[in-house]
Amino acid sequence: MTIETVSICNASCSFCPYPILEFPKKVMSDSLFENALSLAKKAQVEMVDFTPYLGEAFIDPQLISRIRKTRKELPDTYIWLVSNGTLLTRCNLDDLLTSGLSRINISFGVWGKEDYLKLYNIDAWDKVYEGIRALLTAKERLKSNVFVALWYRAIDFDLVRNHPENIAFLKQYGPLINKIEYSDVYHDILAISGQQPKTIKLETHLNTYPLMAASPCIHLGKLAATPTGNWYACYCSISDSYKQDKSWFYLGSANTPDLNLNDQLLRKMDDWTKGNIPDCCRFCPAYIPMSKGNDPITYNFN
């Protein structure tokens, strides 16, 4: 389950559709959070993702306390998030690392102030670099087992990977970093809309529609709760969930009395198997077909 406690970002990344899309920019209310957490507990979800669909998780002033509460209510659940790292210097990192968080991914990218500004359209390189070092230093001091991953998203990742300062940084902090990933930056929503900057590389996507018509995506059924109170089935970056209640993945509102998420999800599954697949999925690079013979995804909310 994704619990998107905030749909606001402090950057205008050149690879993200956030600056050009119209959708509510909000922080989740306490009542909505309690509702989502209660459902997660009843459904015995195995993973809770605090990554916003389009936004920065640490803009939520209650993020750490909400992670802590989630860990208390769901002691065996894997809790993680992805962040741009710009606000780490404003956090109590000891509190973060002892909150019950299982994993944090930092969307790092590029190297140096000038290139960072070009890619992220925010003058925050110094803060990001300082914040990541502070996070890793705190992890070492606390002997924390929180999984820390750095996601280098760059126009030319070979230049970043071989940058002398990056090599020195990884030599110093490498043992504290659990995973490093280098990838080109792109975003399918921008590509589909025709507003993808020419400087951003696009991956070649195969039309997986023939496969999809026969088998739903394994991601269909990952519930998501948003600050607007809307519920979705699937909340990956490829989906059209920014359309709110007009999204193909929209299941209903938390304000709807007696909303049956299982019934809504099964209707989506039925639509999919009939070939009524959303356009945003037809070239999806994240599509993973469900194994044949799998039972429809349902949750025990009783």
C-alpha positions as CSV (number, residue, x, y, z in Angstrom):
1,M,0.0,0.0,0.0
2,T,1.1,3.5,-0.8
3,I,0.2,6.2,1.8
4,E,0.8,9.5,0.1
5,T,0.8,12.0,3.0
6,V,1.7,14.9,0.8
7,S,1.3,15.9,-2.9
8,I,3.5,18.9,-2.9
9,C,7.1,19.2,-4.2
10,N,9.8,21.8,-3.6
11,A,11.5,21.1,-7.0
12,S,10.6,21.5,-10.7
13,C,12.7,18.6,-12.1
14,S,13.1,18.6,-15.8
15,F,12.3,14.9,-15.9
16,C,9.1,15.2,-13.9
17,P,5.6,16.3,-15.0
18,Y,4.9,17.9,-11.6
19,P,5.3,21.5,-12.9
20,I,2.9,21.0,-15.8
21,L,0.1,18.9,-14.3
22,E,-3.0,20.3,-12.6
23,F,-3.9,18.3,-9.5
24,P,-4.5,19.1,-5.8
25,K,-1.4,20.1,-3.8
26,K,-2.2,19.0,-0.2
27,V,-0.9,17.5,3.0
28,M,-2.9,14.5,4.3
29,S,-5.2,15.2,7.2
30,D,-4.8,13.2,10.5
31,S,-8.2,11.6,9.9
32,L,-7.3,10.4,6.4
33,F,-4.0,9.1,7.7
34,E,-5.7,7.2,10.5
35,N,-8.2,5.8,8.0
36,A,-5.5,4.6,5.7
37,L,-3.4,3.1,8.5
38,S,-6.5,1.3,9.9
39,L,-7.2,-0.2,6.5
40,A,-3.5,-1.2,6.1
41,K,-3.7,-3.0,9.5
42,K,-6.9,-4.8,8.7
43,A,-5.6,-5.9,5.3
44,Q,-2.3,-7.0,6.9
45,V,-0.3,-5.3,4.1
46,E,3.3,-6.4,3.9
47,M,4.7,-3.1,2.6
48,V,3.9,0.6,3.2
49,D,5.4,3.1,0.8
50,F,5.4,6.8,1.8
51,T,6.7,8.0,-1.6
52,P,4.4,10.6,-3.1
53,Y,3.2,10.0,-6.6
54,L,4.4,13.5,-7.5
55,G,5.9,15.3,-4.6
56,E,8.5,15.3,-1.8
57,A,7.8,13.1,1.3
58,F,9.7,15.3,3.8
59,I,7.4,18.3,3.1
60,D,5.0,16.6,5.4
61,P,5.9,18.0,8.8
62,Q,4.5,14.8,10.5
63,L,6.3,12.3,8.3
64,I,8.6,10.8,10.9
65,S,5.9,10.6,13.5
66,R,3.6,8.9,11.0
67,I,6.3,6.4,10.1
68,R,6.8,5.7,13.8
69,K,3.0,5.2,14.3
70,T,2.9,2.9,11.2
71,R,5.7,0.8,12.7
72,K,3.8,0.5,16.0
73,E,0.6,-0.5,14.3
74,L,2.3,-2.8,11.7
75,P,5.4,-4.2,13.4
76,D,6.3,-6.6,10.7
77,T,5.6,-4.4,7.7
78,Y,8.4,-3.1,5.4
79,I,8.3,0.7,5.4
80,W,10.1,2.8,2.8
81,L,10.1,6.0,0.7
82,V,11.9,7.8,-2.0
83,S,13.1,11.4,-1.4
84,N,15.0,14.1,-3.4
85,G,17.1,14.6,-0.3
86,T,16.7,18.4,-0.2
87,L,15.2,18.5,3.3
88,L,17.4,16.0,5.1
89,T,19.3,18.9,6.7
90,R,16.1,20.0,8.4
91,C,15.3,16.6,9.8
92,N,16.3,15.1,13.1
93,L,18.2,12.2,11.4
94,D,18.4,10.2,14.6
95,D,14.6,10.3,14.9
96,L,14.3,9.3,11.2
97,L,16.7,6.3,11.5
98,T,15.0,5.1,14.7
99,S,11.4,5.7,13.5
100,G,11.0,2.1,12.2
101,L,11.8,3.1,8.6
102,S,13.1,0.1,6.7
103,R,14.5,1.8,3.6
104,I,15.1,5.2,2.1
105,N,16.0,5.9,-1.5
106,I,17.6,9.3,-2.4
107,S,17.1,10.5,-5.9
108,F,20.6,11.9,-6.1
109,G,21.6,12.5,-9.7
110,V,24.3,14.6,-11.4
111,W,27.3,16.0,-9.5
112,G,27.9,19.7,-8.7
113,K,25.8,22.8,-8.3
114,E,25.6,23.9,-11.9
115,D,24.4,20.5,-13.3
116,Y,22.0,20.0,-10.4
117,L,20.3,23.3,-11.1
118,K,19.9,22.4,-14.7
119,L,18.3,19.1,-14.0
120,Y,16.3,19.8,-10.8
121,N,15.6,23.5,-11.4
122,I,16.3,24.2,-7.7
123,D,19.5,25.6,-6.2
124,A,19.8,22.8,-3.6
125,W,23.0,20.8,-4.5
126,D,24.8,21.9,-1.3
127,K,21.9,20.9,0.9
128,V,21.4,17.6,-0.8
129,Y,25.1,16.7,-0.6
130,E,25.3,17.8,3.1
131,G,22.1,16.0,3.9
132,I,23.2,12.7,2.4
133,R,26.6,12.8,4.2
134,A,24.8,13.6,7.5
135,L,22.4,10.7,7.0
136,L,25.2,8.3,6.3
137,T,27.2,9.6,9.3
138,A,24.2,9.2,11.6
139,K,23.7,5.7,10.2
140,E,27.3,4.8,11.1
141,R,27.1,6.4,14.6
142,L,23.8,4.7,15.4
143,K,24.8,1.4,13.8
144,S,21.5,1.6,12.1
145,N,20.3,-1.1,9.7
146,V,18.1,1.2,7.7
147,F,18.7,0.3,4.0
148,V,20.1,3.5,2.2
149,A,20.0,3.6,-1.6
150,L,21.4,6.3,-3.8
151,W,19.6,6.7,-7.2
152,Y,21.8,8.6,-9.6
153,R,19.5,10.0,-12.2
154,A,21.6,11.9,-14.9
155,I,21.6,12.8,-18.5
156,D,25.0,11.2,-18.9
157,F,25.5,8.8,-15.9
158,D,29.0,7.8,-17.0
159,L,30.2,11.3,-16.4
160,V,28.7,11.2,-12.9
161,R,29.9,7.8,-12.1
162,N,33.5,8.7,-13.1
163,H,33.5,12.2,-11.5
164,P,36.6,12.4,-9.2
165,E,34.5,13.9,-6.4
166,N,31.9,11.2,-6.7
167,I,34.6,8.5,-6.6
168,A,36.1,10.1,-3.4
169,F,32.6,10.4,-1.9
170,L,31.8,6.7,-2.5
171,K,35.2,5.6,-1.3
172,Q,34.5,7.4,2.1
173,Y,30.8,6.4,2.5
174,G,30.5,3.3,0.3
175,P,30.3,0.8,3.2
176,L,27.3,2.7,4.5
177,I,25.4,2.7,1.2
178,N,23.4,-0.5,0.6
179,K,22.6,0.1,-3.1
180,I,23.8,2.5,-5.9
181,E,21.9,2.7,-9.1
182,Y,22.8,4.9,-12.2
183,S,20.1,5.5,-14.7
184,D,19.1,8.0,-17.4
185,V,16.3,10.3,-16.6
186,Y,13.0,10.2,-18.4
187,H,9.3,10.3,-17.5
188,D,6.6,8.6,-19.4
189,I,3.9,11.1,-18.7
190,L,6.0,13.8,-20.2
191,A,6.9,11.6,-23.2
192,I,3.2,10.7,-23.8
193,S,2.2,14.4,-23.5
194,G,4.9,15.5,-26.0
195,Q,6.4,17.9,-23.4
196,Q,9.5,15.8,-22.7
197,P,12.6,18.1,-22.9
198,K,14.8,17.2,-25.8
199,T,17.8,17.0,-23.5
200,I,16.3,14.0,-21.7
201,K,16.9,10.6,-23.1
202,L,13.9,8.3,-23.6
203,E,14.0,4.5,-23.2
204,T,12.7,2.5,-26.1
205,H,9.4,1.0,-25.0
206,L,7.8,-2.1,-26.5
207,N,4.1,-2.2,-27.0
208,T,3.2,-4.8,-24.4
209,Y,-0.6,-4.4,-25.0
210,P,-1.0,-7.9,-26.5
211,L,0.4,-9.4,-23.3
212,M,-1.6,-7.1,-21.1
213,A,-4.9,-8.1,-22.7
214,A,-4.3,-11.7,-21.6
215,S,-2.8,-11.0,-18.2
216,P,-3.3,-8.2,-15.7
217,C,-0.3,-6.4,-14.3
218,I,1.0,-7.7,-11.0
219,H,1.0,-4.0,-9.7
220,L,-2.8,-3.8,-10.2
221,G,-4.0,-4.1,-6.6
222,K,-1.3,-2.1,-4.9
223,L,-3.7,0.2,-3.0
224,A,-2.9,3.9,-2.6
225,A,-4.4,6.5,-0.3
226,T,-3.9,10.2,-1.2
227,P,-4.2,13.5,0.6
228,T,-7.4,14.1,-1.3
229,G,-9.0,11.0,0.2
230,N,-9.0,9.1,-3.0
231,W,-8.2,5.4,-3.3
232,Y,-6.4,3.9,-6.3
233,A,-5.4,0.5,-7.5
234,C,-1.8,0.9,-8.8
235,Y,0.1,4.1,-8.1
236,C,3.3,3.8,-10.2
237,S,4.8,6.7,-12.1
238,I,3.4,5.3,-15.3
239,S,-0.3,5.5,-14.2
240,D,-2.7,8.4,-14.9
241,S,-3.6,8.8,-11.2
242,Y,-2.9,12.6,-11.5
243,K,-6.3,12.7,-13.2
244,Q,-7.8,12.1,-9.7
245,D,-11.3,10.7,-9.9
246,K,-11.1,10.6,-13.7
247,S,-8.2,8.1,-13.5
248,W,-8.7,4.6,-14.8
249,F,-7.2,3.4,-11.5
250,Y,-9.6,5.4,-9.3
251,L,-11.5,3.1,-6.8
252,G,-13.4,5.7,-4.8
253,S,-13.3,8.3,-2.1
254,A,-12.7,7.7,1.6
255,N,-15.7,10.0,2.1
256,T,-18.0,7.5,0.3
257,P,-20.1,5.6,2.9
258,D,-19.6,1.8,2.7
259,L,-17.0,1.9,-0.1
260,N,-16.0,-1.6,-0.9
261,L,-12.5,-1.5,-2.2
262,N,-12.5,-5.2,-3.0
263,D,-15.5,-4.9,-5.3
264,Q,-14.0,-1.9,-7.0
265,L,-10.7,-3.7,-7.5
266,L,-12.4,-6.8,-8.9
267,R,-14.2,-4.6,-11.4
268,K,-10.9,-3.2,-12.6
269,M,-9.5,-6.7,-12.9
270,D,-12.5,-7.7,-15.0
271,D,-12.2,-4.7,-17.2
272,W,-8.5,-5.5,-17.7
273,T,-9.1,-9.1,-18.7
274,K,-11.7,-7.9,-21.2
275,G,-9.0,-5.7,-22.9
276,N,-10.2,-2.4,-21.4
277,I,-6.7,-1.3,-20.6
278,P,-5.7,2.3,-19.8
279,D,-3.7,4.1,-22.5
280,C,-1.0,5.0,-20.0
281,C,-0.2,1.3,-19.6
282,R,0.2,0.2,-23.2
283,F,3.9,1.0,-23.4
284,C,4.6,0.6,-19.7
285,P,8.2,-0.5,-18.9
286,A,7.2,-1.7,-15.4
287,Y,4.5,-4.2,-16.6
288,I,4.9,-7.5,-14.9
289,P,2.1,-10.1,-15.8
290,M,0.4,-12.0,-13.1
291,S,1.2,-15.7,-13.2
292,K,-1.5,-17.9,-14.7
293,G,-3.7,-19.4,-12.2
294,N,-3.3,-16.6,-9.6
295,D,-6.5,-15.8,-7.7
296,P,-7.8,-12.2,-8.0
297,I,-6.2,-9.9,-5.5
298,T,-8.5,-9.3,-2.5
299,Y,-8.0,-7.8,0.9
300,N,-9.4,-8.8,4.2
301,F,-10.8,-5.6,5.6
302,N,-13.0,-7.3,8.2
